[in-house]
Amino acid sequence: MIRIKRAYDPASPSDGYRILIDRLWPRGITKENLQADNWLKEVAPSTGLRKEFHSEKIDWQSFRKKYEAELQGPSAAAFEELKKLVKQHATVTLLFASKSEEQNHALILQKLLKG
């Protein structure tokens, strides 16, 4: 099972193996409060892509396509590592810090991993 959850939401035993998938550490959260088992920052969108999306230079669909391309290119090794971790654990929760729960890279990763 692959779940996604905001890094600011409290940890739960049902989360299973918790992986932070952001390039930057979430503001205002200590390691103890986050309770992440792993931090795969290389699987996050590149800084340039993240900035393009957040400044609204590109729309959600363009962001999704460019991010998926990054996962097949520069971030391919990190994505493969994430796939291995998902296979090793019954439940994995991908942690993200984005304010938007409807448009974030965790949703894209979740869909690709279930795919």
Backbone as a ProteinNet text record, in pm:
[ID]
protein_1_A
[PRIMARY]
MIRIKRAYDPASPSDGYRILIDRLWPRGITKENLQADNWLKEVAPSTGLRKEFHSEKIDWQSFRKKYEAELQGPSAAAFEELKKLVKQHATVTLLFASKSEEQNHALILQKLLKG
[TERTIARY]
83.9	0	89.1	56.7	131.9	38.4	72.3	-8.3	70.8	-0.1	66.4	8.3	94.2	52.4	137.6	75.4	151.9	247.9	366.3	468.2	424	330.8	284.2	175.3	122	21.7	91.8	28.2	93.9	118.9	227.4	259.9	159.9	138.8	46.7	110	83.7	137.9	94.2	-22	-71	6.4	94.8	174.4	277.2	316.5	420.5	554.3	624.9	756.6	736.8	788.5	764.8	885.9	860.9	968.6	938.3	1027.4	1016.2	1065	983.1	1016.9	1033.4	1066.2	1090.9	1240.7	1279.9	1420.8	1465.7	1373.3	1402.9	1333.2	1397.8	1335.5	1216.6	1102.9	986.1	1014.8	974.3	998.7	926.7	998.6	938.2	916.5	968.7	949.5	1084.4	1088.3	1210.2	1211	1327.2	1337	1250.7	1246.1	1166.7	1017.1	970.8	828.4	790.5	881.2	849.9	845.5	934.9	942.9	955.5	1040.7	1064.6	1168.4	1144.7	1240.1	1349.2	1318.7	1411.4	1381.3	1480.9	1463.6	1525.8	1441.5	1488.4	1469.7	1554.9	1538.4	1564	1641.7	1672.6	1552.6	1448.1	1329.2	1231	1258	1172.6	1196.2	1102.3	1124.4	1248.6	1313.8	1430.9	1390	1486.8	1459.6	1399.6	1453.7	1401.8	1257.7	1224	1086.6	991.5	1034.5	951.2	921.6	1024.5	1006.5	916	930.7	843.8	696.8	669.7	531.9	476.4	553.5	505.4	490.7	565.4	551	447.9	383.8	277	325.1	452.9	504.7	459.4	431.6	377.6	255.2	166.4	44.9	70.5	-31.2	-19.8	17.3	-47.7	-20.3	124.1	173.3	312.4	408.4	377.3	459.5	464.9	349.1	342.1	429	417.4	494.4	644.4	682.7	824.8	880.3	800.5	845	860.1	766	776.7	901	935.1	1056.9	1181.1	1178.7	1291.9	1309	1198.9	1205.7	1262.8	1258.3	1318	1459.8	1496	1628.2	1714.2	1733.3	1826.2	1789.5	1662	1618.5	1588.5	1629.2	1595.8	1650.3	1772.4	1831.4	1753.6	1716.1	1638.5	1500.4	1440.3	1309.2	1319.5	1425.7	1446.9	1465.6	1537.6	1555.5	1420.5	1336.6	1203.2	1120.5	1128.2	1055.2	1098.7	1229.1	1280.9	1225.9	1223.9	1171.8	1023.7	949.3	805.9	787.4	872.3	861.9	899.9	986.4	1035.7	939.8	842.3	753.9	607.4	528.4	385.8	312.9	347.2	286.2	395.5	386.8	480.7	399.3	440.3	376.4	477.4	441.4	524.5	488	584.5	561.3	602.3	514.6	541.2	499.7	558.9	530.2	438.7	408.8	326.1	194	148.3	18.9	-96.2	-76.4	-182.1	-186.1	-300.2	-316.1	-371	-408.7	-465.3	-362.2	-258.5	-156.2	-18.2	40.4	175.1	244.6	374.4	450.8	428.1	383.3	354.2	242.1	143.4	33.6	86.3	179.2	237.6	318	400.5	479.3	389.5	287	195	133.5	88.2	27.1	128.7	249.7	353.3	391.6	400.6	438.4	328.7	204.9	93.4	74.6	119.1	98.6	123.5
-116.8	0	123.9	219.1	343.8	458.6	526.1	639.5	768	878.8	1008.4	1089.4	1177	1251.8	1378.7	1485.7	1608.1	1586	1638.1	1623.8	1688.7	1782.7	1854.6	1779.9	1673.5	1592.1	1496.8	1466.1	1377.9	1237.3	1178.4	1040.5	945.6	832.8	731.3	593.8	498.6	363.8	302	343.7	289.1	343.2	442.1	498.4	399	304.9	211.4	281.4	252.4	310.3	450	551.8	691.8	748.3	801.3	855.8	1001	1090.5	1230	1239	1296.5	1301.1	1444.2	1535.6	1674.8	1701.5	1790.6	1828.2	1909.9	1988.9	2072.3	2016.4	2029.2	1985.2	2077.7	2022.6	2106.6	2207.1	2329.5	2436.3	2409.8	2434.9	2428.3	2289.2	2186.7	2049.5	1990.9	1934.9	1867.9	1724.3	1663.4	1523	1434	1466.2	1386.1	1395.1	1513.8	1530.7	1470.6	1475.4	1420.7	1267.9	1209	1063.9	993.5	1046.9	985.2	874	764.1	653.9	676	759.5	782.9	919.2	976.9	1104.4	1088.4	1080	1066.1	1199.1	1295	1427.4	1426.1	1330.3	1324.6	1284.1	1228.2	1188.1	1305.2	1414	1533.2	1604.7	1688.8	1767.9	1856.2	1882.7	1970.4	2108.2	2180.8	2314.7	2403.8	2396.6	2478	2445.6	2317.8	2277	2317.8	2299	2338.9	2488.5	2568.2	2713.5	2755	2688.4	2718.3	2696.5	2586.2	2553.1	2647.9	2672.7	2757.5	2904.3	2946.9	3084.7	3093.5	2978.9	2968.2	2997.3	2969.6	2981.7	2862.6	2750.8	2633.2	2584.3	2516.7	2464.6	2323.6	2267.3	2136.4	2027.3	2027.2	1922	1929.5	2049.3	2066.1	2022	2059.3	2017.5	1865.3	1802	1656	1589.9	1636.9	1578.1	1598.4	1718.5	1746.5	1666.4	1652	1576.2	1427.9	1373.7	1233.8	1213.7	1312.3	1304.6	1306.6	1387.7	1389.6	1254.3	1187.9	1057.4	949.9	974.1	880.4	922.5	1046.4	1099.2	1118.8	1245.5	1275.6	1212	1188.3	1132.4	982.8	918.6	777.4	686.6	709.9	624.6	637.3	759	780.6	716.6	724.4	663.2	511.4	453	308.3	269.7	352.2	326.9	330.6	426.4	435.9	311.2	264.1	142.1	22.7	11.9	-97.8	-88.6	31.9	50.3	13.9	47.8	14.5	-136.9	-208.2	-354.5	-419.3	-352.1	-408.3	-388.4	-300.9	-266.4	-281.4	-335.2	-355.7	-223.3	-125	7.6	112.5	201.6	312.5	441	541.2	672.5	772.8	838.4	942.2	1075.3	1139.8	1265.6	1384.2	1482.5	1602.9	1725.8	1840.8	1962	2060.4	2034.6	2126.5	2156.2	2281.1	2318.7	2254.8	2232.7	2176.9	2024.4	1974.1	1828.3	1774	1863.5	1822.5	1825.4	1907.8	1919.6	1922.6	1803.8	1793.2	1670.5	1668.2	1559.2	1423.7	1423.7	1296.3	1220.8	1293.2	1228.9	1162.9	1231	1175.9	1050.1	1057.5	940.4	823.3	851.3	746.8	677	754.3	696.5	612.9	662.6	588.1	459.5	464.8	346.6	241	284.2	188.1	135.4	214.9	194.6	63.2
0	0	0	-85.2	-95.1	-60.3	47.5	93.3	74.4	73.8	75.6	190.9	245.3	363	372.9	415.5	439.1	555.2	541.7	645.9	776.6	767.7	886.7	962.8	903.5	972.1	1068.4	1180.8	1278.4	1223.5	1268.9	1230.9	1295.2	1228.3	1276.8	1256	1343.9	1324	1189.8	1139.1	1011.8	891.2	914.4	804.5	751.5	832.3	790	776.6	669.2	642	583.6	650.5	612.4	539	417.9	335.1	300.1	339.5	298.3	154.3	65.9	-77	-126.9	-38.8	-76.8	-81.2	-168.5	-180	-58.6	-3.9	112.6	235.9	351.5	476.4	506.4	547.8	577.4	689.2	666.4	763.7	894.9	1003.2	1134.8	1190.9	1124.7	1172.8	1213.6	1333	1377.4	1325.3	1325.7	1283.8	1372.3	1500.4	1593.4	1560.6	1526.7	1495.7	1360.8	1265.7	1133.2	1137.5	1211.8	1224.9	1090	1002.3	872.1	887	817.3	815.9	711.7	612.6	503.3	442.8	377.6	307	169.7	67.3	-70.5	-143.3	-115	-174.7	-324.9	-374.1	-516.2	-602	-540	-614.4	-630.1	-561.6	-570.5	-703.4	-744	-865.9	-850.4	-961.2	-957.3	-905.2	-855.3	-803	-910.9	-1031.4	-1140.9	-1173.6	-1179.7	-1210	-1098.9	-975.9	-861.8	-865.4	-894.1	-899	-1015	-1129.6	-1244.5	-1208.5	-1141.5	-1107.1	-1000.8	-897	-787.5	-828.1	-928.8	-976.9	-1089.6	-1117.8	-1218	-1360.1	-1386.9	-1523.6	-1608.3	-1541.1	-1609.8	-1533.1	-1604.1	-1539.3	-1485.8	-1420.4	-1357	-1457.1	-1573.1	-1672.7	-1722.2	-1746.8	-1790.7	-1681	-1557.5	-1444.4	-1436.3	-1445.9	-1436.5	-1544.4	-1667.8	-1777.8	-1758.6	-1717.3	-1697	-1578.7	-1475.8	-1359	-1394.8	-1467.3	-1509.7	-1595.9	-1678.5	-1759.8	-1670.7	-1565.2	-1471.5	-1404	-1373.9	-1307.8	-1400	-1529.3	-1624.8	-1663.1	-1627.5	-1661.9	-1539.3	-1499.1	-1388.8	-1254.7	-1231.2	-1102.1	-1109.3	-1217.3	-1237.9	-1127.3	-1083.8	-979.6	-848.8	-813.6	-691	-702	-819.6	-840.4	-828.3	-879.6	-866.6	-720	-645.6	-502.2	-430.2	-467.2	-407.8	-440.4	-562.3	-601.1	-515.5	-490.1	-407.2	-265.2	-210.7	-74.7	-66.8	-169.3	-172.7	-172.9	-245.7	-250.2	-117.4	-40.3	85.8	202.9	188.3	300.2	260	351.3	323.1	303.1	383.6	372.9	371.1	272.7	260.8	253.7	330.4	325	273.1	162.9	103.9	168	227.7	298.2	211.5	201.8	122.9	202.6	171.3	247.5	174.1	50.1	-28.5	40.9	27.6	85	8.5	-120.6	-204.4	-193.9	-154.7	-149	-280.1	-372	-500.9	-613.3	-597.7	-701.9	-636.8	-625.1	-568.8	-626.8	-616.1	-677.6	-610.3	-486.3	-418.7	-490.9	-539.7	-614.9	-741.7	-807.5	-930.4	-899	-793.6	-753.6	-715.4	-637.8	-595.9	-717.1	-812.6	-932.8	-1011.9	-1027.2	-1100.7	-1028.7	-897.5	-820.6	-822.5	-825.1	-831.3	-972.6	-1071	-1212.6	-1271.2
[MASK]
+++++++++++++++++++++++++++++++++++++++++++++++++++++++++++++++++++++++++++++++++++++++++++++++++++++++++++++++++++

